């Protein structure tokens, strides 16, 4: 071929008489017995540079080794000093050395997504995760959540908040997902029941899809409402419940039950790591003041000098756990090896009249009680059996009602009367 031939006839044109009009083969290349890659490396002097690099590295290693051996010659004296301390029985020395954790054993920081993280329970969970050293992403549409609940983290580089509704898909890279997003009080989930059940179905489906896509561990916060108006007391996790599927509360009750179904189907069908918590009545700072739940109702009414409204005869029972106990249970569940579901609640049982008495003793002994007709599908008894959580998670609530309630009262008093004072000042400024 022409590309493999070289004309060697000097200045004469190809085919001229001076060369007889013939072409001669291209001369052989030097080191032709080597491969093309080897010839290229040799021509570029790469072996020379590689050899120089190896020699430099060897010299540097030799120098550092000699420096280390020289400095180690002072160790005997230091060791003698340590032995002297040990003989003298200095306990403080041993404590200071033994108390340090080797660097390689420190816990790996996680990226954690908390849906509904600006809400009551979610914001307290975020506090604990940030305090633990994790990077936390909050996704919330602020229907019941408040920016003020997480405002103290906004300057933290390990925290970010995204206004987003979980009904719409979102793509994030995280290690764990705590799925809390859903209105949890009757006032809020009855306000738009269609939106409530859509949030529970599509929102949970989107978060499960995200967890599957990125290989994250997924925790669903379900509810004691899955037991409905229970015929078994106390309620254990194996009880299937007594739920009205067409009642005014079914948007929430059946929505949560279906969310549990989706979660277990993803676990069985897609081998997804999942956890399920069934949360019983929880109270504490940052609760919505007028959310219709009995503890927040009683506290807000007592502070405002309004009558405490008791629905029905007041003999319905509930159990109340402080929010820090719940957060501890959620984190133990996420970090543990058991799927659940687990009841997370306080087995201490109070009637509504007994709770009203505790609120009276805490806030206003003169507060009067006002009875009103009971609401539809209101459970008569609600008490968790937490034997499973005790045995497998090593968890049980620690804060009794008479200790946790004053902490909630302090928060409510500040928010109720602080808002009123600000409104009064604003009105005075305008006049």
FENURLIN-V163046 format. One record per residue. N is the residue number from 0. SS is DSSP state (H for helix, E for strand, - for the rest). OMEGA is omega in radians with two decimals (NA if undefined). Layout:
n | ss | omega
N | SS | OMEGA
N | SS | OMEGA
This chain:
n | ss | omega
0 | - | -3.08
1 | H | -3.10
2 | H | -3.12
3 | H | -3.11
4 | E | 3.10
5 | E | 3.10
6 | - | -3.05
7 | - | -3.09
8 | - | 3.13
9 | - | -3.08
10 | - | -3.10
11 | - | -3.12
12 | - | 3.11
13 | - | 3.12
14 | - | 3.14
15 | - | -3.07
16 | H | -3.08
17 | H | -3.10
18 | H | 3.14
19 | - | 3.11
20 | - | -3.11
21 | - | 3.04
22 | - | 3.08
23 | E | -3.14
24 | E | 3.10
25 | - | -3.08
26 | - | 3.14
27 | - | -3.11
28 | - | 3.05
29 | - | 3.14
30 | - | -3.10
31 | - | 3.14
32 | - | 3.07
33 | - | 3.06
34 | - | -3.12
35 | H | -3.14
36 | H | -3.14
37 | H | 3.11
38 | H | 3.13
39 | H | -3.14
40 | H | -3.14
41 | H | -3.12
42 | H | -3.13
43 | - | 3.12
44 | - | -3.13
45 | H | 3.10
46 | H | 3.13
47 | H | 3.14
48 | H | 3.11
49 | H | 3.12
50 | H | 3.12
51 | H | 3.12
52 | H | 3.13
53 | H | 3.12
54 | H | 3.14
55 | H | 3.13
56 | H | 3.13
57 | H | 3.12
58 | H | -3.14
59 | H | 3.13
60 | H | 3.13
61 | H | -3.13
62 | H | -3.13
63 | H | 3.12
64 | H | 3.13
65 | H | 3.11
66 | H | 3.14
67 | H | -3.13
68 | H | 3.12
69 | H | -3.12
70 | H | -3.12
71 | H | 3.14
72 | H | 3.12
73 | H | -3.09
74 | H | -3.11
75 | H | -3.14
76 | H | 3.12
77 | H | 3.13
78 | H | 3.11
79 | H | 3.11
80 | H | 3.12
81 | H | 3.14
82 | H | 3.13
83 | H | 3.12
84 | H | -3.11
85 | H | -3.13
86 | H | -3.11
87 | - | 3.07
88 | - | 3.13
89 | - | -3.11
90 | H | -3.09
91 | H | 3.13
92 | H | -3.10
93 | H | 3.14
94 | H | -3.09
95 | H | -3.14
96 | H | -3.07
97 | H | -3.06
98 | - | -3.09
99 | - | 3.11
100 | - | 3.10
101 | - | -3.05
102 | H | -3.09
103 | H | -3.11
104 | H | -3.14
105 | - | -3.09
106 | - | 3.13
107 | - | 3.09
108 | - | -3.10
109 | - | 2.95
110 | E | -2.99
111 | E | 3.05
112 | E | 3.07
113 | E | 3.05
114 | E | -3.03
115 | - | -3.04
116 | - | 3.07
117 | - | 3.13
118 | - | -3.07
119 | H | -3.12
120 | H | -3.09
121 | H | -3.10
122 | H | 3.08
123 | H | 3.05
124 | H | 3.10
125 | H | 3.11
126 | H | -3.10
127 | H | -3.13
128 | H | 3.11
129 | H | 3.12
130 | H | 3.13
131 | H | 3.11
132 | - | -3.14
133 | - | 2.96
134 | E | -2.98
135 | E | 3.02
136 | E | 3.09
137 | E | 3.01
138 | E | -3.06
139 | E | 3.06
140 | - | 3.06
141 | - | 3.02
142 | - | 3.03
143 | - | 3.10
144 | - | -3.14
145 | - | 3.10
146 | H | -3.12
147 | H | -3.13
148 | H | -3.11
149 | - | -3.06
150 | H | -3.10
151 | H | 3.11
152 | H | -2.96
153 | - | 3.14
154 | - | -3.13
155 | - | -3.12
156 | - | 3.13
157 | - | -3.11
158 | E | 2.99
159 | E | -3.12
160 | E | -3.11
161 | E | 3.02
162 | E | -3.06
163 | - | 3.08
164 | - | -3.06
165 | - | 3.04
166 | - | 3.07
167 | - | 3.14
168 | - | 3.07
169 | - | -3.13
170 | - | 3.12
171 | - | 3.09
172 | - | -3.11
173 | - | 3.11
174 | - | -3.08
175 | E | 3.08
176 | E | 2.95
177 | E | -3.07
178 | E | -3.14
179 | - | -2.95
180 | - | 3.03
181 | - | 3.02
182 | - | -2.99
183 | - | -3.13
184 | - | -3.12
185 | H | -3.14
186 | H | -3.06
187 | H | -3.08
188 | H | 3.03
189 | H | -3.12
190 | H | 3.09
191 | - | -3.04
192 | H | 3.12
193 | H | 3.09
194 | H | -3.14
195 | H | -3.08
196 | H | 3.06
197 | H | 3.12
198 | H | -3.12
199 | H | -3.10
200 | H | -3.06
201 | H | 3.13
202 | H | 3.11
203 | H | 3.11
204 | H | 3.12
205 | H | -3.12
206 | H | 3.06
207 | H | 3.08
208 | H | 3.09
209 | H | -3.14
210 | H | 3.12
211 | H | -3.08
212 | H | -3.04
213 | H | 3.11
214 | - | -3.12
215 | - | 3.02
216 | E | -2.98
217 | E | 3.07
218 | E | 3.09
219 | E | 3.02
220 | E | 3.06
221 | E | -2.97
222 | E | 3.03
223 | H | 3.12
224 | H | 3.10
225 | H | 3.09
226 | H | 3.14
227 | E | 3.03
228 | - | -2.86
229 | - | 3.03
230 | - | 3.10
231 | - | -3.09
232 | - | -0.16
233 | - | -3.06
234 | E | 3.04
235 | - | -3.05
236 | - | -3.13
237 | - | 3.12
238 | - | -3.04
239 | - | 3.02
240 | - | -3.14
241 | E | -2.98
242 | - | 3.02
243 | - | -3.05
244 | - | -3.12
245 | - | -3.12
246 | - | -3.10
247 | - | 3.11
248 | - | -3.01
249 | H | 3.08
250 | H | 3.13
251 | H | -3.09
252 | H | -3.10
253 | H | 3.07
254 | H | 3.11
255 | H | 3.11
256 | H | 3.11
257 | H | 3.08
258 | H | 3.07
259 | H | 3.12
260 | H | 3.11
261 | H | -3.11
262 | H | 3.14
263 | H | 3.09
264 | H | 3.07
265 | H | 3.11
266 | H | -3.10
267 | H | -3.03
268 | H | -3.08
269 | H | 3.12
270 | - | -3.13
271 | - | 3.06
272 | - | -3.09
273 | E | 3.05
274 | E | -3.14
275 | E | 3.08
276 | E | 3.04
277 | E | -3.00
278 | E | 3.03
279 | - | -3.03
280 | - | -3.10
281 | E | -3.14
282 | E | 3.10
283 | - | 3.10
284 | - | 3.10
285 | - | 3.01
286 | - | 3.01
287 | - | -3.01
288 | - | -3.08
289 | - | -3.08
290 | - | 3.07
291 | - | 3.10
292 | - | -2.89
293 | H | -3.10
294 | H | -3.14
295 | H | 3.09
296 | H | -3.09
297 | H | -3.09
298 | H | -3.13
299 | H | -3.14
300 | H | 3.13
301 | H | 3.14
302 | H | -3.13
303 | - | -3.13
304 | - | 3.09
305 | - | 3.10
306 | - | 3.10
307 | E | -3.06
308 | E | 3.09
309 | E | -3.10
310 | E | -3.08
311 | - | -3.12
312 | - | 3.11
313 | - | -3.13
314 | - | 3.03
315 | - | -3.12
316 | E | 3.04
317 | E | 3.01
318 | E | -3.01
319 | - | 3.10
320 | E | 3.12
321 | E | -2.96
322 | H | 3.14
323 | H | 3.08
324 | H | 3.13
325 | H | -3.13
326 | H | 3.09
327 | H | 3.12
328 | H | 3.13
329 | H | -3.12
330 | H | 3.08
331 | H | 3.12
332 | H | -3.13
333 | H | -3.07
334 | H | -3.11
335 | - | -3.07
336 | - | -3.06
337 | - | -3.06
338 | - | -3.02
339 | E | 0.11
340 | E | 3.09
341 | E | 2.96
342 | E | 3.05
343 | E | -3.11
344 | - | 3.12
345 | - | -3.10
346 | - | 3.04
347 | - | -2.99
348 | E | 3.14
349 | E | 2.91
350 | E | 3.13
351 | H | 3.10
352 | H | 3.09
353 | H | 3.10
354 | H | 3.11
355 | H | 3.12
356 | H | 3.11
357 | H | 3.13
358 | H | 3.08
359 | H | -3.12
360 | H | -3.08
361 | H | -2.99
362 | - | -3.02
363 | - | -3.11
364 | - | -3.13
365 | - | -3.12
366 | - | -3.11
367 | - | -3.09
368 | E | -3.14
369 | E | -3.11
370 | E | 3.11
371 | E | 3.13
372 | - | -3.11
373 | - | 3.12
374 | - | -3.09
375 | - | 3.06
376 | - | 3.13
377 | - | -3.12
378 | - | 3.13
379 | - | -3.14
380 | - | 3.11
381 | - | 3.13
382 | - | -3.09
383 | E | 2.87
384 | - | -3.06
385 | - | -3.14
386 | H | -3.11
387 | H | 3.12
388 | H | 3.10
389 | H | -3.04
390 | H | -2.99
391 | H | -3.14
392 | H | -3.05
393 | - | -3.06
394 | - | 2.92
395 | - | -3.10
396 | - | -3.08
397 | - | -3.04
398 | - | 3.11
399 | - | -3.06
400 | H | -3.07
401 | H | 3.05
402 | H | -3.10
403 | H | -3.08
404 | H | 3.11
405 | H | 3.11
406 | H | 3.08
407 | H | -3.14
408 | H | 3.13
409 | H | 3.13
410 | H | -3.14
411 | H | -3.13
412 | H | -3.14
413 | H | -3.10
414 | H | -3.12
415 | H | -3.06
416 | H | 3.03
417 | H | 3.10
418 | H | -3.14
419 | H | 3.13
420 | H | 3.13
421 | H | 3.12
422 | H | 3.14
423 | H | 3.12
424 | H | 3.13
425 | H | 3.12
426 | H | 3.12
427 | H | 3.13
428 | H | -3.12
429 | H | -3.02
430 | - | NA
